[in-house]
Amino acid sequence: MRYPLNYIKITQYFHTGKCLDFGWNNSYGGRTAPVFAVAEGVVYKTRYDSVGGNQIFINHFNGMRSGYSHLSKILVKVGDRVEIGQQIGNIGNTGTGANKKHHLHFSLLKQDNDLDYGDYNPLNYLEVYPGQFINEDTVKKYGSQIRYYSQDDNKYHYVYNVDDRGLNVRNAPNGIVIGNICFGTPVLVYENNGNWSRIGINKWVYSSYLTRSEPKSYMVNSKNGLNVRNKPSMSGTILRTMTYETVVGVFATSGTWVKINPNANYWCSKNYLTEVYVPPYN
């Protein structure tokens, strides 16, 4: 499970209400910072409670329910399927329990618990994902209990065997293309259907383009773009031009030239590529 905020500042530890309270930071959205779903699931309930203010409850596929209270905005409705890391609302100070202070009251419950009182200590389940920042005081107080998501624990697959066009994401196995993701992107596979893998709600990719091994990814660093040729030479025919910040993989090298397509002679100059970290797909 992912922390529900990108700025992680614990202002009240797992306490009487069996929850964690989180603060905010101006650099991460301020007093109305985005609140994210901690895992994939289905919105069970949204409501206004006199103490908890605007609240969201999400049922997850591991049998838990997550609760988010004192929100200033609710961006989902009952029955919505949400993905891990999807914004569902904003921090606020609604309800008397907020004591006029903007914060997020977060709890993890059993799915038969219809109250706001959590059953589990969230620190035993939440993990810090890439792109999230932990407040220094939080590290000092709770560092031994903070869990970090590791890409080395074999949870992720990686996009592989594609060139600058990326990997198509479809709305169903062999369905309509609804987007694409670049080479090297880590994806979570929730289920398989034949040759297809589901990486989100109604989001499918062809399984042959995924690998367990993390490949190296490179980004075009020339703002004028980078020509792709049919051989490793300036005399080669230009097949296309990749735009600035296109992410590709390198499958072979020849001097200062690299091959970016495993199945075709697509070559470009490595002098205009920079190795990059590609964040997980959400």
DRENPA-412684 format. One record per residue (C-alpha): x, y, z; residue number from 0; residue in one letter. Coordinates in steps of 0.5 Angstrom, whole numbers, plus 2048, in hexadecimal, padded with zeros to 3 digits. Layout:
<sites>
X  Y  Z  NUM  a
...
</sites>
This chain:
<sites>
800  800  800  0  m
802  807  7FE  1  r
802  80D  803  2  y
7FC  811  802  3  p
800  818  801  4  l
806  819  7FD  5  n
809  81D  803  6  y
809  819  809  7  i
809  81C  810  8  k
806  818  815  9  i
803  81D  81A  10  t
7FF  818  81F  11  q
801  811  820  12  y
7FD  80B  81F  13  f
7F8  80D  825  14  h
7F2  80D  829  15  t
7EE  80E  822  16  g
7F2  808  81F  17  k
7F5  80C  81A  18  c
7FB  810  817  19  l
7FA  818  816  20  d
7FE  81B  811  21  f
800  822  810  22  g
802  826  80A  23  w
807  82B  806  24  n
807  831  802  25  n
80C  82D  7FD  26  s
807  827  7FC  27  y
800  82A  7FB  28  g
7FF  82E  802  29  g
7F9  82E  806  30  r
7F5  82B  801  31  t
7FA  826  7FE  32  a
7F8  820  7FA  33  p
7F6  81A  7FD  34  v
7F7  813  7FA  35  f
7F4  80C  7FA  36  a
7F9  807  7FE  37  v
7F8  801  7FA  38  a
7F3  7FF  7F4  39  e
7EC  7FE  7F6  40  g
7E4  800  7F6  41  v
7E2  806  7F9  42  v
7DD  804  7FF  43  y
7DA  80A  802  44  k
7DB  812  802  45  t
7D7  816  807  46  r
7D7  81C  80B  47  y
7D8  81A  813  48  d
7D8  820  818  49  s
7DE  81E  81B  50  v
7E2  81B  815  51  g
7E0  820  810  52  g
7E0  81E  809  53  n
7E2  816  809  54  q
7E4  811  804  55  i
7E4  809  805  56  f
7E7  805  800  57  i
7E7  7FD  800  58  n
7ED  7FA  7FD  59  h
7EE  7F3  7FB  60  f
7F2  7F1  801  61  n
7EC  7F1  805  62  g
7EE  7F8  808  63  m
7EA  7FE  808  64  r
7EE  805  808  65  s
7EB  80B  80B  66  g
7EC  813  809  67  y
7E9  818  80E  68  s
7E9  820  80E  69  h
7E9  821  807  70  l
7E8  827  803  71  s
7E6  824  7FD  72  k
7E3  81D  7FB  73  i
7E5  81B  7F4  74  l
7E2  814  7F3  75  v
7DB  811  7F4  76  k
7D9  80A  7F7  77  v
7DA  805  7F2  78  g
7E0  808  7EF  79  d
7E6  803  7EE  80  r
7EC  807  7F0  81  v
7F4  805  7EE  82  e
7FA  806  7F3  83  i
7FC  80D  7F3  84  g
7F6  810  7F0  85  q
7F4  816  7F3  86  q
7ED  816  7F7  87  i
7EC  81C  7FA  88  g
7F0  822  7FE  89  n
7F2  823  805  90  i
7EE  828  809  91  g
7EB  829  810  92  n
7E4  827  80F  93  t
7E0  824  816  94  g
7E1  826  81D  95  t
7E7  821  81E  96  g
7EB  825  819  97  a
7EC  82B  81F  98  n
7EC  830  819  99  k
7F3  82D  817  100  k
7F4  82A  810  101  h
7F6  823  810  102  h
7F5  81C  80E  103  l
7F2  817  813  104  h
7F3  810  810  105  f
7F1  809  812  106  s
7F2  802  810  107  l
7EB  7FE  812  108  l
7E8  7F7  811  109  k
7E3  7F7  80B  110  q
7DE  7F5  810  111  d
7DF  7FC  814  112  n
7DB  801  813  113  d
7DE  806  817  114  l
7E4  80B  817  115  d
7E8  807  81C  116  y
7ED  803  819  117  g
7EF  7FC  81A  118  d
7F6  7FC  818  119  y
7FC  800  819  120  n
7FE  804  812  121  p
805  804  813  122  l
805  7FC  812  123  n
802  7FD  80B  124  y
804  803  808  125  l
80A  804  804  126  e
80E  80A  801  127  v
80E  80A  7FA  128  y
812  80E  7F5  129  p
810  815  7F4  130  g
80E  815  7FC  131  q
812  819  801  132  f
812  818  808  133  i
813  81E  80D  134  n
819  81E  811  135  e
816  81E  818  136  d
812  818  816  137  t
818  814  814  138  v
81B  816  81B  139  k
815  813  81F  140  k
812  80E  81B  141  y
818  80C  816  142  g
819  804  819  143  s
811  803  817  144  q
812  807  810  145  i
811  802  80A  146  r
814  803  803  147  y
812  800  7FD  148  y
817  7FD  7F9  149  s
817  7FB  7F2  150  q
81C  7F5  7F4  151  d
817  7F1  7F7  152  d
814  7EF  7F1  153  n
80D  7F2  7F1  154  k
80E  7F6  7EB  155  y
80F  7F4  7E3  156  h
812  7F9  7DE  157  y
810  7FB  7D7  158  v
815  7F8  7D3  159  y
816  7F6  7CB  160  n
813  7FD  7C9  161  v
816  803  7C5  162  d
814  80A  7C6  163  d
80D  809  7C4  164  r
80C  806  7CB  165  g
807  800  7CD  166  l
800  801  7CB  167  n
7FB  801  7D1  168  v
7F4  7FE  7CF  169  r
7EE  7FE  7D3  170  n
7ED  7F6  7D2  171  a
7F1  7F0  7D0  172  p
7F2  7F2  7C8  173  n
7ED  7F8  7CA  174  g
7EE  800  7C8  175  i
7F4  803  7C9  176  v
7F3  808  7CE  177  i
7FB  80B  7CF  178  g
802  808  7CF  179  n
808  808  7D4  180  i
80F  808  7D3  181  c
815  803  7D3  182  f
817  801  7DA  183  g
811  804  7DE  184  t
80F  7FF  7E4  185  p
808  7FC  7E4  186  v
804  7F8  7E9  187  l
801  7F2  7E6  188  v
7FA  7F1  7E9  189  y
7F8  7EB  7E5  190  e
7F9  7E7  7DE  191  n
7F5  7E5  7D9  192  n
7F8  7E1  7D4  193  g
7FD  7E6  7D1  194  n
7FB  7EC  7D4  195  w
7FD  7EF  7DB  196  s
7F8  7F4  7DF  197  r
7FC  7FA  7E2  198  i
7F6  7FE  7E4  199  g
7EF  7FE  7E4  200  i
7ED  7FD  7DD  201  n
7F4  7FE  7DA  202  k
7F7  7F8  7D7  203  w
7FE  7F7  7D3  204  v
801  7F1  7CF  205  y
805  7ED  7D4  206  s
80B  7EB  7CF  207  s
80D  7F3  7D0  208  y
80E  7F2  7D8  209  l
814  7EF  7DB  210  t
816  7EE  7E2  211  r
81D  7F0  7E1  212  s
81E  7F8  7E2  213  e
820  7FB  7DB  214  p
824  801  7DA  215  k
820  807  7D8  216  s
823  80D  7D4  217  y
820  814  7D2  218  m
821  818  7CC  219  v
825  81E  7CF  220  n
825  823  7C8  221  s
81F  828  7C8  222  k
820  827  7C1  223  n
81E  820  7C1  224  g
822  81A  7BF  225  l
822  817  7B8  226  n
821  80F  7B7  227  v
825  80C  7B2  228  r
825  805  7AE  229  n
82C  804  7B0  230  k
832  806  7B5  231  p
834  80C  7B0  232  s
832  813  7AE  233  m
832  810  7A7  234  s
82C  80C  7AA  235  g
825  80E  7A7  236  t
821  812  7AC  237  i
81B  80D  7AE  238  l
818  812  7B4  239  r
81A  818  7B8  240  t
819  817  7C0  241  m
816  81D  7C4  242  t
81A  820  7CA  243  y
819  81B  7D0  244  e
817  815  7CD  245  t
819  80F  7D1  246  v
81C  809  7CD  247  v
820  803  7CF  248  g
827  801  7CC  249  v
827  7FA  7C9  250  f
82E  7FA  7C5  251  a
834  7FF  7C4  252  t
838  800  7BF  253  s
83D  805  7C0  254  g
83A  80C  7C2  255  t
833  809  7BF  256  w
82E  805  7C3  257  v
828  801  7C0  258  k
821  802  7C4  259  i
81D  7FD  7C1  260  n
81E  7F6  7C2  261  p
81B  7F3  7BC  262  n
81D  7F9  7B6  263  a
823  7FD  7B4  264  n
821  803  7B8  265  y
828  807  7BA  266  w
829  80E  7BD  267  c
82F  811  7C0  268  s
830  810  7C7  269  k
833  817  7C8  270  n
82C  819  7C9  271  y
82A  814  7CE  272  l
82A  815  7D5  273  t
829  80F  7DA  274  e
822  810  7DE  275  v
81E  80D  7E4  276  y
817  80C  7E2  277  v
812  80C  7E7  278  p
80D  807  7E8  279  p
806  807  7E4  280  y
800  809  7E8  281  n
</sites>
